Amino acid sequence: VPMGVLTCMKYLMFIFNVLVFAGGTCLAGMGVWVAVDPAGFQDIVATRAVLSAGAWLLLAVGIALSLLGFLGCCGALRRSRPLLLL
């Protein structure tokens, strides 16, 4: 396989993992906002327990995606197979 193809794939994987990291960070931020904001979502969340659980689920999924994206970025830059498989 030519070296240029491997370099292109490395940076494409890095960009994809940056997008996963950014999406996870946004989800975590939305989860924190829904769970904590007393004026905005708290009135809706207080009346429905499912929305409160959804806020914490959103936070957990966001943190997991952020961690996965970060490890993927590190794995892509270092060409570390275990990090990419994780």
MDAnalysis code that builds the backbone (N, CA, C; Angstrom):
import MDAnalysis as mda
import numpy as np

u = mda.Universe.empty(258, n_residues=86, atom_resindex=np.repeat(np.arange(86), 3), trajectory=True)
u.add_TopologyAttr("name", ["N", "CA", "C"] * 86)
u.add_TopologyAttr("resid", np.arange(1, 87))
u.add_TopologyAttr("resname", ["VAL", "PRO", "MET", "GLY", "VAL", "LEU", "THR", "CYS", "MET", "LYS", "TYR", "LEU", "MET", "PHE", "ILE", "PHE", "ASN", "VAL", "LEU", "VAL", "PHE", "ALA", "GLY", "GLY", "THR", "CYS", "LEU", "ALA", "GLY", "MET", "GLY", "VAL", "TRP", "VAL", "ALA", "VAL", "ASP", "PRO", "ALA", "GLY", "PHE", "GLN", "ASP", "ILE", "VAL", "ALA", "THR", "ARG", "ALA", "VAL", "LEU", "SER", "ALA", "GLY", "ALA", "TRP", "LEU", "LEU", "LEU", "ALA", "VAL", "GLY", "ILE", "ALA", "LEU", "SER", "LEU", "LEU", "GLY", "PHE", "LEU", "GLY", "CYS", "CYS", "GLY", "ALA", "LEU", "ARG", "ARG", "SER", "ARG", "PRO", "LEU", "LEU", "LEU", "LEU"])
u.atoms.positions = np.array([
    [0.852, -1.171, 0.000],
    [0.000, 0.000, 0.000],
    [0.899, 1.235, 0.000],
    [0.639, 2.171, -0.907],
    [1.471, 3.388, -0.959],
    [1.385, 4.196, 0.336],
    [2.460, 4.887, 0.638],
    [2.547, 5.650, 1.881],
    [1.529, 6.781, 1.928],
    [1.228, 7.387, 0.774],
    [0.269, 8.485, 0.743],
    [-1.132, 8.034, 1.143],
    [-1.497, 6.808, 0.770],
    [-2.809, 6.277, 1.131],
    [-2.903, 6.070, 2.638],
    [-1.847, 5.546, 3.234],
    [-1.848, 5.336, 4.684],
    [-1.907, 6.656, 5.442],
    [-1.213, 7.656, 4.961],
    [-1.250, 8.967, 5.602],
    [-2.635, 9.582, 5.483],
    [-3.249, 9.443, 4.318],
    [-4.603, 9.966, 4.123],
    [-5.599, 9.270, 5.051],
    [-5.488, 7.949, 5.171],
    [-6.389, 7.203, 6.059],
    [-6.171, 7.597, 7.516],
    [-4.925, 7.832, 7.885],
    [-4.615, 8.240, 9.258],
    [-5.315, 9.555, 9.591],
    [-5.231, 10.535, 8.702],
    [-5.853, 11.826, 8.973],
    [-7.371, 11.774, 8.846],
    [-7.893, 10.927, 7.974],
    [-9.343, 10.765, 7.897],
    [-9.896, 10.147, 9.181],
    [-9.183, 9.162, 9.726],
    [-9.596, 8.571, 10.999],
    [-9.504, 9.592, 12.122],
    [-8.480, 10.422, 12.088],
    [-8.339, 11.469, 13.094],
    [-9.513, 12.452, 13.016],
    [-9.861, 12.891, 11.816],
    [-10.967, 13.835, 11.649],
    [-12.278, 13.215, 12.100],
    [-12.520, 11.947, 11.747],
    [-13.740, 11.273, 12.182],
    [-13.808, 11.200, 13.708],
    [-12.704, 10.874, 14.341],
    [-12.679, 10.792, 15.802],
    [-12.819, 12.157, 16.465],
    [-12.333, 13.206, 15.819],
    [-12.555, 14.554, 16.345],
    [-14.041, 14.880, 16.304],
    [-14.725, 14.480, 15.231],
    [-16.162, 14.710, 15.137],
    [-16.925, 13.923, 16.205],
    [-16.509, 12.692, 16.474],
    [-17.135, 11.898, 17.539],
    [-16.896, 12.567, 18.893],
    [-15.686, 13.043, 19.114],
    [-15.360, 13.736, 20.367],
    [-16.209, 14.996, 20.524],
    [-16.337, 15.781, 19.449],
    [-17.119, 17.017, 19.512],
    [-18.604, 16.707, 19.759],
    [-19.111, 15.675, 19.103],
    [-20.501, 15.288, 19.327],
    [-20.742, 14.815, 20.750],
    [-19.821, 14.046, 21.286],
    [-19.942, 13.586, 22.666],
    [-19.873, 14.727, 23.656],
    [-19.004, 15.695, 23.385],
    [-18.909, 16.862, 24.254],
    [-20.208, 17.669, 24.224],
    [-20.787, 17.807, 23.035],
    [-22.072, 18.526, 22.931],
    [-23.182, 17.783, 23.663],
    [-23.228, 16.462, 23.529],
    [-24.238, 15.685, 24.251],
    [-24.065, 15.802, 25.759],
    [-22.818, 15.741, 26.214],
    [-22.570, 15.879, 27.650],
    [-22.972, 17.267, 28.128],
    [-22.669, 18.276, 27.345],
    [-23.064, 19.628, 27.709],
    [-24.576, 19.788, 27.771],
    [-25.282, 19.199, 26.812],
    [-26.747, 19.247, 26.833],
    [-27.296, 18.499, 28.045],
    [-26.692, 17.368, 28.375],
    [-27.127, 16.609, 29.543],
    [-26.955, 17.389, 30.827],
    [-25.824, 18.073, 30.956],
    [-25.591, 18.900, 32.146],
    [-26.588, 20.051, 32.188],
    [-26.828, 20.657, 31.038],
    [-27.758, 21.787, 30.975],
    [-29.164, 21.366, 31.358],
    [-29.614, 20.230, 30.829],
    [-30.962, 19.754, 31.144],
    [-31.070, 19.357, 32.609],
    [-30.021, 18.753, 33.171],
    [-30.069, 18.282, 34.555],
    [-29.936, 19.404, 35.577],
    [-29.230, 20.484, 35.248],
    [-28.873, 21.484, 36.246],
    [-29.668, 22.786, 36.128],
    [-30.014, 23.209, 34.928],
    [-30.613, 24.531, 34.721],
    [-31.954, 24.652, 35.433],
    [-32.031, 25.499, 36.455],
    [-33.286, 25.608, 37.209],
    [-34.377, 26.351, 36.457],
    [-34.034, 27.238, 35.569],
    [-35.059, 28.042, 34.908],
    [-35.580, 27.400, 33.629],
    [-34.712, 26.769, 32.860],
    [-35.097, 26.279, 31.547],
    [-35.830, 24.952, 31.550],
    [-35.108, 23.898, 31.771],
    [-35.672, 22.563, 31.641],
    [-36.132, 21.966, 32.963],
    [-35.781, 22.563, 34.071],
    [-36.079, 21.955, 35.368],
    [-37.577, 21.795, 35.604],
    [-38.392, 22.725, 35.127],
    [-39.847, 22.601, 35.297],
    [-40.384, 21.393, 34.551],
    [-39.889, 21.159, 33.349],
    [-40.332, 20.001, 32.568],
    [-39.806, 18.710, 33.190],
    [-38.531, 18.714, 33.580],
    [-37.896, 17.511, 34.125],
    [-38.504, 17.144, 35.474],
    [-38.869, 18.131, 36.275],
    [-39.422, 17.851, 37.601],
    [-40.782, 17.175, 37.502],
    [-41.536, 17.441, 36.441],
    [-42.861, 16.848, 36.320],
    [-42.816, 15.452, 35.718],
    [-41.763, 15.146, 34.985],
    [-41.665, 13.830, 34.346],
    [-40.338, 13.174, 34.723],
    [-40.421, 12.058, 35.407],
    [-39.209, 11.365, 35.853],
    [-38.429, 10.792, 34.674],
    [-39.119, 10.478, 33.578],
    [-38.443, 9.926, 32.409],
    [-37.484, 10.948, 31.813],
    [-37.866, 12.213, 31.807],
    [-36.983, 13.246, 31.276],
    [-35.773, 13.454, 32.170],
    [-35.939, 13.314, 33.465],
    [-34.802, 13.426, 34.367],
    [-33.811, 12.290, 34.125],
    [-34.338, 11.084, 33.964],
    [-33.465, 9.942, 33.664],
    [-32.823, 10.116, 32.298],
    [-33.555, 10.696, 31.356],
    [-33.009, 10.941, 30.026],
    [-31.861, 11.930, 30.051],
    [-31.949, 12.920, 30.934],
    [-30.865, 13.897, 31.046],
    [-29.589, 13.222, 31.537],
    [-29.723, 12.358, 32.528],
    [-28.534, 11.657, 33.039],
    [-28.010, 10.652, 32.018],
    [-28.905, 10.035, 31.265],
    [-28.486, 9.114, 30.207],
    [-27.748, 9.879, 29.113],
    [-28.253, 11.049, 28.752],
    [-27.602, 11.903, 27.767],
    [-26.203, 12.287, 28.232],
    [-26.071, 12.595, 29.492],
    [-24.769, 12.942, 30.061],
    [-23.808, 11.752, 29.992],
    [-24.282, 10.575, 30.373],
    [-23.425, 9.382, 30.366],
    [-22.986, 9.017, 28.946],
    [-23.903, 9.068, 27.997],
    [-23.560, 8.752, 26.606],
    [-22.587, 9.789, 26.051],
    [-22.791, 11.050, 26.393],
    [-21.878, 12.100, 25.943],
    [-20.469, 11.915, 26.470],
    [-20.367, 11.558, 27.739],
    [-19.041, 11.325, 28.322],
    [-18.380, 10.117, 27.674],
    [-19.146, 9.052, 27.447],
    [-18.594, 7.852, 26.813],
    [-18.113, 8.155, 25.396],
    [-18.898, 8.899, 24.628],
    [-18.487, 9.248, 23.261],
    [-17.269, 10.163, 23.256],
    [-17.204, 11.081, 24.198],
    [-16.038, 11.956, 24.280],
    [-14.775, 11.157, 24.573],
    [-14.864, 10.243, 25.499],
    [-13.721, 9.393, 25.826],
    [-13.322, 8.535, 24.632],
    [-14.304, 7.953, 23.952],
    [-14.036, 7.123, 22.785],
    [-13.386, 7.939, 21.674],
    [-13.889, 9.150, 21.439],
    [-13.313, 10.001, 20.407],
    [-11.896, 10.421, 20.740],
    [-11.644, 10.728, 22.013],
    [-10.292, 11.113, 22.427],
    [-9.312, 9.964, 22.243],
    [-9.701, 8.781, 22.679],
    [-8.815, 7.628, 22.513],
    [-8.611, 7.294, 21.039],
    [-9.647, 7.486, 20.232],
    [-9.520, 7.256, 18.798],
    [-8.568, 8.245, 18.146],
    [-8.612, 9.502, 18.573],
    [-7.679, 10.506, 18.048],
    [-6.242, 10.143, 18.400],
    [-6.036, 9.751, 19.641],
    [-4.689, 9.345, 20.055],
    [-4.228, 8.113, 19.284],
    [-5.129, 7.172, 19.103],
    [-4.786, 5.956, 18.363],
    [-4.490, 6.223, 16.904],
    [-5.232, 7.131, 16.291],
    [-4.998, 7.448, 14.882],
    [-3.662, 8.156, 14.686],
    [-3.339, 9.086, 15.568],
    [-2.085, 9.818, 15.416],
    [-0.864, 8.944, 15.693],
    [-1.002, 8.049, 16.660],
    [0.133, 7.192, 17.026],
    [0.146, 5.869, 16.268],
    [-0.896, 5.631, 15.479],
    [-1.087, 4.359, 14.766],
    [-1.073, 3.190, 15.746],
    [-1.792, 3.370, 16.827],
    [-1.869, 2.358, 17.871],
    [-3.112, 1.488, 17.650],
    [-2.906, 0.253, 17.297],
    [-3.998, -0.658, 17.010],
    [-4.896, -0.889, 18.245],
    [-4.339, -1.098, 19.457],
    [-5.225, -1.302, 20.622],
    [-6.124, -0.108, 20.924],
    [-5.605, 1.105, 20.774],
    [-6.431, 2.277, 21.009],
    [-7.551, 2.397, 19.972],
    [-7.240, 2.065, 18.735],
    [-8.264, 2.130, 17.692],
    [-9.307, 1.040, 17.862],
    [-8.902, -0.121, 18.343],
    [-9.863, -1.205, 18.553],
    [-10.743, -0.950, 19.774],
    [-10.225, -0.191, 20.728],
    [-11.002, 0.119, 21.925],
    [-12.190, 0.965, 21.538],
])
